[in-house]
Amino acid sequence: MARRQFLRQSAAGAAVIASSELVSGSDSSPQPRAAGKGDGNISTDADVLVVGGGTAGTIAAIQSARAGAKTVLLERNGQLGGTTTVGGVAFPGLFHAWGKQIIAGIGWELVSESVAMDGGKLPDFTKPPGAHWRHQVQVNQFLYSILAEEKCLKAGVKIVYYEFPLSIAKATGGWLVESVGPGTRRKIACKQLVDCTGGADVVGMLDMPRLREKETQPGSMLFKCGGSYSPGREQLRAVYVHGADSSNSITRTQANLDGRKSLLARLRKKPARLIHMQSEAAFRESYRIVGETIITHKDYVSGRPFKDAVCYAFYPVDLHTRSGVRPKQLGKGVLPTIPLGALVPKNSRNIIVAGRCVSSDRLANSGLRVQAPCMAMGQAAGAAAALASQQKTTPLDVSLKDIRGLLRRNGAIVPGA
């Protein structure tokens, strides 16, 4: 085609396109419209609604969907993984204790596949480590997030990004949740709620009791200076964000402002080329629920074998302060357990939590809040919620035998099973 002819045809085509855009956009409505009624209002039905797609929530949703429950996962960010991905703490643990694996299942499946696909290397878990962190697993945070997404979709999870609950009300047979996001207002009718927000946000919206300290542990803003960043092969550096609080948008904003300000001050004091910085601070502590059972420091360090235990945990008592952290290792052979009652808000029905908001005192929580036990809690919560929806009951009334059986069939290691 001659150049002049091509330009004439291109100009004509552009005019047609411009005309079409003027006509279709004349009502000033956003294009394209959201699926649903055409005005951004959407209705969604689910057996199980998981709020929060972080460390625990991703695993809870996968387990629920694999158990046959119609599952929706609501995540305020644009990717899954939480602390591991958005926070950048791509160093999950601990899955092993005293020479044997004590946490497996879906979380371990995701972690080990991430390492294998990235050509990484797992620690030698048969040798007692000189320090506990040597048995943590380095993962590529970017690969982890897309593998997590793939596993959710393959299981049948409906992922909803950029939305968060605006209101929650009891309804016949469950809950009616209204969520909002850019250009979207969604009504979700569900039978069971799984709160994996990290700070028990859903529990708080329902005016159920929660616990928190006057001053939270510092958060961390992770970064890297130098020539290159090799995810899955090295850990990022961090600046403490003192007073970091993930309770609401105002405190989250302040934590990120403070973290970036501290990092900039460090770079000015000791000039270096900044090549990587996480999009937001990683938080260690927020609200915890008041559950049917509260795991105490004594329970944790003694390895109390709860009768309704659904998973193990293993990590030092790891309380961070303004002066740093001095982990207190567990005694030889001690293996803490997490009971189903610590995942269920006291006197509640049709709701369960998982992750760092587990019912516990502060010192116990400092060991429970890390990624491997949060994944194990997520799988247990997903299993209990799915079974409760199918049996038309509440998680605490589901047979412990049924919950443990479902977990075992999905690769989990269950105390007393």
PyMOL commands that set and color helices and strands:
alter all, ss='L'
color gray80, all
select helices_A, chain A and resi 3-24+55-66+82-84+105-117+132-135+141-155+201-205+249-269+297-302+340-343+362-368+371-391+395-397+400-409
alter helices_A, ss='H'
color red, helices_A
select strands_A, chain A and resi 41-51+71-75+96-97+100-101+158-161+164-171+174-181+184-195+210-211+219-225+237-241+274-277+288-289+309-312+320-321+324-325+337-339+351-353
alter strands_A, ss='S'
color yellow, strands_A
deselect
rebuild
show_as cartoon
